[in-house]
Amino acid sequence: MAITTIDISRLTVAEKLDLIDRLWDSIEAEHGSPHAEPVESPELIAELKRRLEAHERDPSSAIPAEEVFRKLNAEIDSHRK
């Protein structure tokens, strides 16, 4: 296996995201979708239960996905400048 060294600090955000996509695609091609694996970590299961219970206690604390994506996009845009 040949590994090429990449100085990721020189990549743009778009190039870094493209690299992530390519790595993800190669993992799926070789091993299938990682999302198909069951959640088995007791810590992760406990955290998911904790978050669900917190949401059920106070549904108004949830942030709509559109707002989360808007904030993420704004942050990415600010790093491009």
mmCIF file as gemmi writes it, N, C-alpha and C atoms, coordinates in Angstrom:
data_model
loop_
_atom_site.group_PDB
_atom_site.id
_atom_site.type_symbol
_atom_site.label_atom_id
_atom_site.label_alt_id
_atom_site.label_comp_id
_atom_site.label_asym_id
_atom_site.label_entity_id
_atom_site.label_seq_id
_atom_site.pdbx_PDB_ins_code
_atom_site.Cartn_x
_atom_site.Cartn_y
_atom_site.Cartn_z
_atom_site.occupancy
_atom_site.B_iso_or_equiv
_atom_site.pdbx_formal_charge
_atom_site.auth_seq_id
_atom_site.auth_asym_id
_atom_site.pdbx_PDB_model_num
ATOM 1 N N . MET Axp A 1 ? 0.849 -1.164 0 1 0 ? 1 A 1
ATOM 2 C CA . MET Axp A 1 ? 0 0 0 1 0 ? 1 A 1
ATOM 3 C C . MET Axp A 1 ? 0.898 1.231 0 1 0 ? 1 A 1
ATOM 4 N N . ALA Axp A 2 ? 0.654 2.129 -0.933 1 0 ? 2 A 1
ATOM 5 C CA . ALA Axp A 2 ? 1.406 3.38 -0.996 1 0 ? 2 A 1
ATOM 6 C C . ALA Axp A 2 ? 0.588 4.488 -0.351 1 0 ? 2 A 1
ATOM 7 N N . ILE Axp A 3 ? 1.219 5.202 0.548 1 0 ? 3 A 1
ATOM 8 C CA . ILE Axp A 3 ? 0.55 6.318 1.204 1 0 ? 3 A 1
ATOM 9 C C . ILE Axp A 3 ? 1.282 7.591 0.823 1 0 ? 3 A 1
ATOM 10 N N . THR Axp A 4 ? 0.524 8.542 0.316 1 0 ? 4 A 1
ATOM 11 C CA . THR Axp A 4 ? 1.083 9.828 -0.042 1 0 ? 4 A 1
ATOM 12 C C . THR Axp A 4 ? 0.876 10.782 1.116 1 0 ? 4 A 1
ATOM 13 N N . THR Axp A 5 ? 1.914 11.505 1.463 1 0 ? 5 A 1
ATOM 14 C CA . THR Axp A 5 ? 1.796 12.487 2.537 1 0 ? 5 A 1
ATOM 15 C C . THR Axp A 5 ? 1.177 13.758 1.974 1 0 ? 5 A 1
ATOM 16 N N . ILE Axp A 6 ? 0.163 14.254 2.665 1 0 ? 6 A 1
ATOM 17 C CA . ILE Axp A 6 ? -0.527 15.459 2.246 1 0 ? 6 A 1
ATOM 18 C C . ILE Axp A 6 ? -0.462 16.46 3.388 1 0 ? 6 A 1
ATOM 19 N N . ASP Axp A 7 ? -0.043 17.673 3.086 1 0 ? 7 A 1
ATOM 20 C CA . ASP Axp A 7 ? -0.049 18.731 4.086 1 0 ? 7 A 1
ATOM 21 C C . ASP Axp A 7 ? -1.448 19.337 4.075 1 0 ? 7 A 1
ATOM 22 N N . ILE Axp A 8 ? -2.324 18.805 4.953 1 0 ? 8 A 1
ATOM 23 C CA . ILE Axp A 8 ? -3.717 19.237 4.921 1 0 ? 8 A 1
ATOM 24 C C . ILE Axp A 8 ? -3.894 20.698 5.315 1 0 ? 8 A 1
ATOM 25 N N . SER Axp A 9 ? -2.905 21.278 5.981 1 0 ? 9 A 1
ATOM 26 C CA . SER Axp A 9 ? -3.021 22.687 6.348 1 0 ? 9 A 1
ATOM 27 C C . SER Axp A 9 ? -3.011 23.592 5.117 1 0 ? 9 A 1
ATOM 28 N N . ARG Axp A 10 ? -2.551 23.073 3.993 1 0 ? 10 A 1
ATOM 29 C CA . ARG Axp A 10 ? -2.513 23.86 2.757 1 0 ? 10 A 1
ATOM 30 C C . ARG Axp A 10 ? -3.783 23.701 1.916 1 0 ? 10 A 1
ATOM 31 N N . LEU Axp A 11 ? -4.651 22.778 2.322 1 0 ? 11 A 1
ATOM 32 C CA . LEU Axp A 11 ? -5.876 22.538 1.562 1 0 ? 11 A 1
ATOM 33 C C . LEU Axp A 11 ? -6.954 23.545 1.933 1 0 ? 11 A 1
ATOM 34 N N . THR Axp A 12 ? -7.782 23.873 0.958 1 0 ? 12 A 1
ATOM 35 C CA . THR Axp A 12 ? -8.94 24.714 1.234 1 0 ? 12 A 1
ATOM 36 C C . THR Axp A 12 ? -9.989 23.854 1.928 1 0 ? 12 A 1
ATOM 37 N N . VAL Axp A 13 ? -11.001 24.503 2.479 1 0 ? 13 A 1
ATOM 38 C CA . VAL Axp A 13 ? -12.086 23.756 3.118 1 0 ? 13 A 1
ATOM 39 C C . VAL Axp A 13 ? -12.73 22.825 2.097 1 0 ? 13 A 1
ATOM 40 N N . ALA Axp A 14 ? -12.959 23.315 0.888 1 0 ? 14 A 1
ATOM 41 C CA . ALA Axp A 14 ? -13.575 22.485 -0.153 1 0 ? 14 A 1
ATOM 42 C C . ALA Axp A 14 ? -12.71 21.27 -0.474 1 0 ? 14 A 1
ATOM 43 N N . GLU Axp A 15 ? -11.398 21.456 -0.537 1 0 ? 15 A 1
ATOM 44 C CA . GLU Axp A 15 ? -10.496 20.337 -0.812 1 0 ? 15 A 1
ATOM 45 C C . GLU Axp A 15 ? -10.489 19.332 0.334 1 0 ? 15 A 1
ATOM 46 N N . LYS Axp A 16 ? -10.548 19.833 1.572 1 0 ? 16 A 1
ATOM 47 C CA . LYS Axp A 16 ? -10.596 18.932 2.723 1 0 ? 16 A 1
ATOM 48 C C . LYS Axp A 16 ? -11.885 18.117 2.725 1 0 ? 16 A 1
ATOM 49 N N . LEU Axp A 17 ? -13.007 18.775 2.402 1 0 ? 17 A 1
ATOM 50 C CA . LEU Axp A 17 ? -14.28 18.058 2.346 1 0 ? 17 A 1
ATOM 51 C C . LEU Axp A 17 ? -14.272 17.029 1.223 1 0 ? 17 A 1
ATOM 52 N N . ASP Axp A 18 ? -13.652 17.362 0.104 1 0 ? 18 A 1
ATOM 53 C CA . ASP Axp A 18 ? -13.538 16.405 -1.003 1 0 ? 18 A 1
ATOM 54 C C . ASP Axp A 18 ? -12.715 15.194 -0.574 1 0 ? 18 A 1
ATOM 55 N N . LEU Axp A 19 ? -11.643 15.433 0.157 1 0 ? 19 A 1
ATOM 56 C CA . LEU Axp A 19 ? -10.811 14.329 0.654 1 0 ? 19 A 1
ATOM 57 C C . LEU Axp A 19 ? -11.605 13.433 1.6 1 0 ? 19 A 1
ATOM 58 N N . ILE Axp A 20 ? -12.381 14.05 2.488 1 0 ? 20 A 1
ATOM 59 C CA . ILE Axp A 20 ? -13.227 13.272 3.4 1 0 ? 20 A 1
ATOM 60 C C . ILE Axp A 20 ? -14.208 12.423 2.611 1 0 ? 20 A 1
ATOM 61 N N . ASP Axp A 21 ? -14.846 13.017 1.594 1 0 ? 21 A 1
ATOM 62 C CA . ASP Axp A 21 ? -15.79 12.267 0.764 1 0 ? 21 A 1
ATOM 63 C C . ASP Axp A 21 ? -15.124 11.078 0.094 1 0 ? 21 A 1
ATOM 64 N N . ARG Axp A 22 ? -13.932 11.295 -0.429 1 0 ? 22 A 1
ATOM 65 C CA . ARG Axp A 22 ? -13.224 10.202 -1.103 1 0 ? 22 A 1
ATOM 66 C C . ARG Axp A 22 ? -12.856 9.085 -0.129 1 0 ? 22 A 1
ATOM 67 N N . LEU Axp A 23 ? -12.399 9.464 1.06 1 0 ? 23 A 1
ATOM 68 C CA . LEU Axp A 23 ? -12.074 8.452 2.072 1 0 ? 23 A 1
ATOM 69 C C . LEU Axp A 23 ? -13.318 7.669 2.477 1 0 ? 23 A 1
ATOM 70 N N . TRP Axp A 24 ? -14.417 8.386 2.712 1 0 ? 24 A 1
ATOM 71 C CA . TRP Axp A 24 ? -15.671 7.744 3.103 1 0 ? 24 A 1
ATOM 72 C C . TRP Axp A 24 ? -16.13 6.775 2.015 1 0 ? 24 A 1
ATOM 73 N N . ASP Axp A 25 ? -16.082 7.236 0.756 1 0 ? 25 A 1
ATOM 74 C CA . ASP Axp A 25 ? -16.492 6.377 -0.36 1 0 ? 25 A 1
ATOM 75 C C . ASP Axp A 25 ? -15.631 5.122 -0.439 1 0 ? 25 A 1
ATOM 76 N N . SER Axp A 26 ? -14.323 5.265 -0.179 1 0 ? 26 A 1
ATOM 77 C CA . SER Axp A 26 ? -13.451 4.086 -0.25 1 0 ? 26 A 1
ATOM 78 C C . SER Axp A 26 ? -13.765 3.105 0.875 1 0 ? 26 A 1
ATOM 79 N N . ILE Axp A 27 ? -14.113 3.612 2.044 1 0 ? 27 A 1
ATOM 80 C CA . ILE Axp A 27 ? -14.492 2.73 3.158 1 0 ? 27 A 1
ATOM 81 C C . ILE Axp A 27 ? -15.771 1.988 2.809 1 0 ? 27 A 1
ATOM 82 N N . GLU Axp A 28 ? -16.759 2.707 2.266 1 0 ? 28 A 1
ATOM 83 C CA . GLU Axp A 28 ? -18.018 2.057 1.874 1 0 ? 28 A 1
ATOM 84 C C . GLU Axp A 28 ? -17.789 1.014 0.796 1 0 ? 28 A 1
ATOM 85 N N . ALA Axp A 29 ? -16.92 1.32 -0.165 1 0 ? 29 A 1
ATOM 86 C CA . ALA Axp A 29 ? -16.659 0.386 -1.259 1 0 ? 29 A 1
ATOM 87 C C . ALA Axp A 29 ? -16.008 -0.9 -0.749 1 0 ? 29 A 1
ATOM 88 N N . GLU Axp A 30 ? -15.138 -0.772 0.234 1 0 ? 30 A 1
ATOM 89 C CA . GLU Axp A 30 ? -14.421 -1.935 0.748 1 0 ? 30 A 1
ATOM 90 C C . GLU Axp A 30 ? -15.177 -2.695 1.837 1 0 ? 30 A 1
ATOM 91 N N . HIS Axp A 31 ? -15.95 -1.969 2.647 1 0 ? 31 A 1
ATOM 92 C CA . HIS Axp A 31 ? -16.535 -2.595 3.837 1 0 ? 31 A 1
ATOM 93 C C . HIS Axp A 31 ? -18.038 -2.415 3.964 1 0 ? 31 A 1
ATOM 94 N N . GLY Axp A 32 ? -18.66 -1.766 3.026 1 0 ? 32 A 1
ATOM 95 C CA . GLY Axp A 32 ? -20.075 -1.467 3.153 1 0 ? 32 A 1
ATOM 96 C C . GLY Axp A 32 ? -20.265 -0.206 3.979 1 0 ? 32 A 1
ATOM 97 N N . SER Axp A 33 ? -21.478 0.219 4.096 1 0 ? 33 A 1
ATOM 98 C CA . SER Axp A 33 ? -21.768 1.453 4.813 1 0 ? 33 A 1
ATOM 99 C C . SER Axp A 33 ? -21.518 1.296 6.306 1 0 ? 33 A 1
ATOM 100 N N . PRO Axp A 34 ? -20.708 2.202 6.896 1 0 ? 34 A 1
ATOM 101 C CA . PRO Axp A 34 ? -20.514 2.149 8.348 1 0 ? 34 A 1
ATOM 102 C C . PRO Axp A 34 ? -21.814 2.379 9.104 1 0 ? 34 A 1
ATOM 103 N N . HIS Axp A 35 ? -22.791 3.007 8.455 1 0 ? 35 A 1
ATOM 104 C CA . HIS Axp A 35 ? -24.076 3.244 9.107 1 0 ? 35 A 1
ATOM 105 C C . HIS Axp A 35 ? -24.87 1.951 9.285 1 0 ? 35 A 1
ATOM 106 N N . ALA Axp A 36 ? -24.475 0.908 8.577 1 0 ? 36 A 1
ATOM 107 C CA . ALA Axp A 36 ? -25.182 -0.362 8.677 1 0 ? 36 A 1
ATOM 108 C C . ALA Axp A 36 ? -24.808 -1.114 9.956 1 0 ? 36 A 1
ATOM 109 N N . GLU Axp A 37 ? -23.713 -0.692 10.586 1 0 ? 37 A 1
ATOM 110 C CA . GLU Axp A 37 ? -23.262 -1.35 11.808 1 0 ? 37 A 1
ATOM 111 C C . GLU Axp A 37 ? -24.179 -0.974 12.968 1 0 ? 37 A 1
ATOM 112 N N . PRO Axp A 38 ? -24.522 -1.926 13.817 1 0 ? 38 A 1
ATOM 113 C CA . PRO Axp A 38 ? -25.358 -1.6 14.979 1 0 ? 38 A 1
ATOM 114 C C . PRO Axp A 38 ? -24.571 -0.768 15.997 1 0 ? 38 A 1
ATOM 115 N N . VAL Axp A 39 ? -25.29 0.039 16.74 1 0 ? 39 A 1
ATOM 116 C CA . VAL Axp A 39 ? -24.675 0.811 17.813 1 0 ? 39 A 1
ATOM 117 C C . VAL Axp A 39 ? -24.503 -0.13 18.992 1 0 ? 39 A 1
ATOM 118 N N . GLU Axp A 40 ? -23.269 -0.418 19.351 1 0 ? 40 A 1
ATOM 119 C CA . GLU Axp A 40 ? -23.026 -1.393 20.404 1 0 ? 40 A 1
ATOM 120 C C . GLU Axp A 40 ? -22.327 -0.806 21.623 1 0 ? 40 A 1
ATOM 121 N N . SER Axp A 41 ? -21.764 0.371 21.501 1 0 ? 41 A 1
ATOM 122 C CA . SER Axp A 41 ? -21.035 0.962 22.607 1 0 ? 41 A 1
ATOM 123 C C . SER Axp A 41 ? -22 1.329 23.739 1 0 ? 41 A 1
ATOM 124 N N . PRO Axp A 42 ? -21.801 0.795 24.93 1 0 ? 42 A 1
ATOM 125 C CA . PRO Axp A 42 ? -22.678 1.147 26.051 1 0 ? 42 A 1
ATOM 126 C C . PRO Axp A 42 ? -22.647 2.649 26.358 1 0 ? 42 A 1
ATOM 127 N N . GLU Axp A 43 ? -21.475 3.255 26.179 1 0 ? 43 A 1
ATOM 128 C CA . GLU Axp A 43 ? -21.364 4.692 26.426 1 0 ? 43 A 1
ATOM 129 C C . GLU Axp A 43 ? -22.199 5.494 25.435 1 0 ? 43 A 1
ATOM 130 N N . LEU Axp A 44 ? -22.156 5.09 24.168 1 0 ? 44 A 1
ATOM 131 C CA . LEU Axp A 44 ? -22.929 5.796 23.152 1 0 ? 44 A 1
ATOM 132 C C . LEU Axp A 44 ? -24.424 5.603 23.375 1 0 ? 44 A 1
ATOM 133 N N . ILE Axp A 45 ? -24.82 4.4 23.697 1 0 ? 45 A 1
ATOM 134 C CA . ILE Axp A 45 ? -26.235 4.126 23.97 1 0 ? 45 A 1
ATOM 135 C C . ILE Axp A 45 ? -26.709 4.963 25.155 1 0 ? 45 A 1
ATOM 136 N N . ALA Axp A 46 ? -25.905 5.035 26.218 1 0 ? 46 A 1
ATOM 137 C CA . ALA Axp A 46 ? -26.264 5.833 27.389 1 0 ? 46 A 1
ATOM 138 C C . ALA Axp A 46 ? -26.387 7.31 27.031 1 0 ? 46 A 1
ATOM 139 N N . GLU Axp A 47 ? -25.471 7.808 26.207 1 0 ? 47 A 1
ATOM 140 C CA . GLU Axp A 47 ? -25.519 9.219 25.8 1 0 ? 47 A 1
ATOM 141 C C . GLU Axp A 47 ? -26.751 9.503 24.952 1 0 ? 47 A 1
ATOM 142 N N . LEU Axp A 48 ? -27.076 8.607 24.037 1 0 ? 48 A 1
ATOM 143 C CA . LEU Axp A 48 ? -28.271 8.791 23.205 1 0 ? 48 A 1
ATOM 144 C C . LEU Axp A 48 ? -29.537 8.784 24.054 1 0 ? 48 A 1
ATOM 145 N N . LYS Axp A 49 ? -29.593 7.895 25.031 1 0 ? 49 A 1
ATOM 146 C CA . LYS Axp A 49 ? -30.746 7.848 25.945 1 0 ? 49 A 1
ATOM 147 C C . LYS Axp A 49 ? -30.837 9.142 26.752 1 0 ? 49 A 1
ATOM 148 N N . ARG Axp A 50 ? -29.691 9.638 27.246 1 0 ? 50 A 1
ATOM 149 C CA . ARG Axp A 50 ? -29.667 10.868 28.022 1 0 ? 50 A 1
ATOM 150 C C . ARG Axp A 50 ? -30.2 12.032 27.189 1 0 ? 50 A 1
ATOM 151 N N . ARG Axp A 51 ? -29.74 12.122 25.935 1 0 ? 51 A 1
ATOM 152 C CA . ARG Axp A 51 ? -30.185 13.211 25.062 1 0 ? 51 A 1
ATOM 153 C C . ARG Axp A 51 ? -31.675 13.112 24.754 1 0 ? 51 A 1
ATOM 154 N N . LEU Axp A 52 ? -32.161 11.901 24.518 1 0 ? 52 A 1
ATOM 155 C CA . LEU Axp A 52 ? -33.584 11.72 24.232 1 0 ? 52 A 1
ATOM 156 C C . LEU Axp A 52 ? -34.422 12.127 25.445 1 0 ? 52 A 1
ATOM 157 N N . GLU Axp A 53 ? -33.996 11.7 26.628 1 0 ? 53 A 1
ATOM 158 C CA . GLU Axp A 53 ? -34.729 12.06 27.85 1 0 ? 53 A 1
ATOM 159 C C . GLU Axp A 53 ? -34.721 13.573 28.066 1 0 ? 53 A 1
ATOM 160 N N . ALA Axp A 54 ? -33.605 14.222 27.805 1 0 ? 54 A 1
ATOM 161 C CA . ALA Axp A 54 ? -33.524 15.68 27.952 1 0 ? 54 A 1
ATOM 162 C C . ALA Axp A 54 ? -34.471 16.357 26.967 1 0 ? 54 A 1
ATOM 163 N N . HIS Axp A 55 ? -34.524 15.838 25.766 1 0 ? 55 A 1
ATOM 164 C CA . HIS Axp A 55 ? -35.432 16.402 24.759 1 0 ? 55 A 1
ATOM 165 C C . HIS Axp A 55 ? -36.891 16.192 25.164 1 0 ? 55 A 1
ATOM 166 N N . GLU Axp A 56 ? -37.201 15.019 25.678 1 0 ? 56 A 1
ATOM 167 C CA . GLU Axp A 56 ? -38.583 14.739 26.082 1 0 ? 56 A 1
ATOM 168 C C . GLU Axp A 56 ? -39.008 15.623 27.259 1 0 ? 56 A 1
ATOM 169 N N . ARG Axp A 57 ? -38.054 15.964 28.15 1 0 ? 57 A 1
ATOM 170 C CA . ARG Axp A 57 ? -38.361 16.862 29.268 1 0 ? 57 A 1
ATOM 171 C C . ARG Axp A 57 ? -38.603 18.29 28.786 1 0 ? 57 A 1
ATOM 172 N N . ASP Axp A 58 ? -37.862 18.719 27.736 1 0 ? 58 A 1
ATOM 173 C CA . ASP Axp A 58 ? -37.968 20.096 27.25 1 0 ? 58 A 1
ATOM 174 C C . ASP Axp A 58 ? -37.809 20.13 25.729 1 0 ? 58 A 1
ATOM 175 N N . PRO Axp A 59 ? -38.868 19.762 24.985 1 0 ? 59 A 1
ATOM 176 C CA . PRO Axp A 59 ? -38.776 19.753 23.522 1 0 ? 59 A 1
ATOM 177 C C . PRO Axp A 59 ? -38.443 21.119 22.923 1 0 ? 59 A 1
ATOM 178 N N . SER Axp A 60 ? -38.766 22.196 23.63 1 0 ? 60 A 1
ATOM 179 C CA . SER Axp A 60 ? -38.489 23.534 23.089 1 0 ? 60 A 1
ATOM 180 C C . SER Axp A 60 ? -36.997 23.85 23.047 1 0 ? 60 A 1
ATOM 181 N N . SER Axp A 61 ? -36.183 23.04 23.722 1 0 ? 61 A 1
ATOM 182 C CA . SER Axp A 61 ? -34.736 23.285 23.71 1 0 ? 61 A 1
ATOM 183 C C . SER Axp A 61 ? -34.074 22.789 22.414 1 0 ? 61 A 1
ATOM 184 N N . ALA Axp A 62 ? -34.818 22.061 21.615 1 0 ? 62 A 1
ATOM 185 C CA . ALA Axp A 62 ? -34.263 21.529 20.368 1 0 ? 62 A 1
ATOM 186 C C . ALA Axp A 62 ? -34.001 22.666 19.377 1 0 ? 62 A 1
ATOM 187 N N . ILE Axp A 63 ? -32.951 22.521 18.602 1 0 ? 63 A 1
ATOM 188 C CA . ILE Axp A 63 ? -32.612 23.494 17.564 1 0 ? 63 A 1
ATOM 189 C C . ILE Axp A 63 ? -32.988 22.876 16.218 1 0 ? 63 A 1
ATOM 190 N N . PRO Axp A 64 ? -33.81 23.583 15.426 1 0 ? 64 A 1
ATOM 191 C CA . PRO Axp A 64 ? -34.193 23.044 14.118 1 0 ? 64 A 1
ATOM 192 C C . PRO Axp A 64 ? -32.963 22.8 13.24 1 0 ? 64 A 1
ATOM 193 N N . ALA Axp A 65 ? -33.004 21.743 12.453 1 0 ? 65 A 1
ATOM 194 C CA . ALA Axp A 65 ? -31.876 21.383 11.588 1 0 ? 65 A 1
ATOM 195 C C . ALA Axp A 65 ? -31.494 22.536 10.668 1 0 ? 65 A 1
ATOM 196 N N . GLU Axp A 66 ? -32.491 23.261 10.161 1 0 ? 66 A 1
ATOM 197 C CA . GLU Axp A 66 ? -32.203 24.374 9.252 1 0 ? 66 A 1
ATOM 198 C C . GLU Axp A 66 ? -31.313 25.412 9.924 1 0 ? 66 A 1
ATOM 199 N N . GLU Axp A 67 ? -31.557 25.67 11.214 1 0 ? 67 A 1
ATOM 200 C CA . GLU Axp A 67 ? -30.744 26.648 11.945 1 0 ? 67 A 1
ATOM 201 C C . GLU Axp A 67 ? -29.325 26.126 12.151 1 0 ? 67 A 1
ATOM 202 N N . VAL Axp A 68 ? -29.208 24.848 12.472 1 0 ? 68 A 1
ATOM 203 C CA . VAL Axp A 68 ? -27.884 24.244 12.657 1 0 ? 68 A 1
ATOM 204 C C . VAL Axp A 68 ? -27.085 24.343 11.363 1 0 ? 68 A 1
ATOM 205 N N . PHE Axp A 69 ? -27.709 23.981 10.236 1 0 ? 69 A 1
ATOM 206 C CA . PHE Axp A 69 ? -27.013 24.041 8.945 1 0 ? 69 A 1
ATOM 207 C C . PHE Axp A 69 ? -26.655 25.471 8.571 1 0 ? 69 A 1
ATOM 208 N N . ARG Axp A 70 ? -27.543 26.419 8.875 1 0 ? 70 A 1
ATOM 209 C CA . ARG Axp A 70 ? -27.278 27.826 8.576 1 0 ? 70 A 1
ATOM 210 C C . ARG Axp A 70 ? -26.054 28.297 9.359 1 0 ? 70 A 1
ATOM 211 N N . LYS Axp A 71 ? -25.982 27.946 10.645 1 0 ? 71 A 1
ATOM 212 C CA . LYS Axp A 71 ? -24.847 28.339 11.474 1 0 ? 71 A 1
ATOM 213 C C . LYS Axp A 71 ? -23.555 27.68 10.989 1 0 ? 71 A 1
ATOM 214 N N . LEU Axp A 72 ? -23.63 26.41 10.631 1 0 ? 72 A 1
ATOM 215 C CA . LEU Axp A 72 ? -22.438 25.716 10.126 1 0 ? 72 A 1
ATOM 216 C C . LEU Axp A 72 ? -21.948 26.345 8.838 1 0 ? 72 A 1
ATOM 217 N N . ASN Axp A 73 ? -22.876 26.63 7.936 1 0 ? 73 A 1
ATOM 218 C CA . ASN Axp A 73 ? -22.483 27.258 6.672 1 0 ? 73 A 1
ATOM 219 C C . ASN Axp A 73 ? -21.877 28.634 6.899 1 0 ? 73 A 1
ATOM 220 N N . ALA Axp A 74 ? -22.432 29.403 7.831 1 0 ? 74 A 1
ATOM 221 C CA . ALA Axp A 74 ? -21.881 30.724 8.145 1 0 ? 74 A 1
ATOM 222 C C . ALA Axp A 74 ? -20.463 30.586 8.703 1 0 ? 74 A 1
ATOM 223 N N . GLU Axp A 75 ? -20.261 29.59 9.553 1 0 ? 75 A 1
ATOM 224 C CA . GLU Axp A 75 ? -18.918 29.375 10.11 1 0 ? 75 A 1
ATOM 225 C C . GLU Axp A 75 ? -17.926 28.973 9.023 1 0 ? 75 A 1
ATOM 226 N N . ILE Axp A 76 ? -18.345 28.094 8.13 1 0 ? 76 A 1
ATOM 227 C CA . ILE Axp A 76 ? -17.468 27.682 7.032 1 0 ? 76 A 1
ATOM 228 C C . ILE Axp A 76 ? -17.138 28.884 6.162 1 0 ? 76 A 1
ATOM 229 N N . ASP Axp A 77 ? -18.149 29.7 5.848 1 0 ? 77 A 1
ATOM 230 C CA . ASP Axp A 77 ? -17.928 30.889 5.028 1 0 ? 77 A 1
ATOM 231 C C . ASP Axp A 77 ? -16.952 31.856 5.696 1 0 ? 77 A 1
ATOM 232 N N . SER Axp A 78 ? -17.052 32.002 7.022 1 0 ? 78 A 1
ATOM 233 C CA . SER Axp A 78 ? -16.153 32.932 7.718 1 0 ? 78 A 1
ATOM 234 C C . SER Axp A 78 ? -14.698 32.445 7.682 1 0 ? 78 A 1
ATOM 235 N N . HIS Axp A 79 ? -14.501 31.123 7.609 1 0 ? 79 A 1
ATOM 236 C CA . HIS Axp A 79 ? -13.14 30.585 7.533 1 0 ? 79 A 1
ATOM 237 C C . HIS Axp A 79 ? -12.563 30.683 6.132 1 0 ? 79 A 1
ATOM 238 N N . ARG Axp A 80 ? -13.406 30.844 5.142 1 0 ? 80 A 1
ATOM 239 C CA . ARG Axp A 80 ? -12.927 30.971 3.755 1 0 ? 80 A 1
ATOM 240 C C . ARG Axp A 80 ? -12.36 32.354 3.489 1 0 ? 80 A 1
ATOM 241 N N . LYS Axp A 81 ? -12.736 33.322 4.304 1 0 ? 81 A 1
ATOM 242 C CA . LYS Axp A 81 ? -12.29 34.718 4.062 1 0 ? 81 A 1
ATOM 243 C C . LYS Axp A 81 ? -10.908 34.958 4.549 1 0 ? 81 A 1
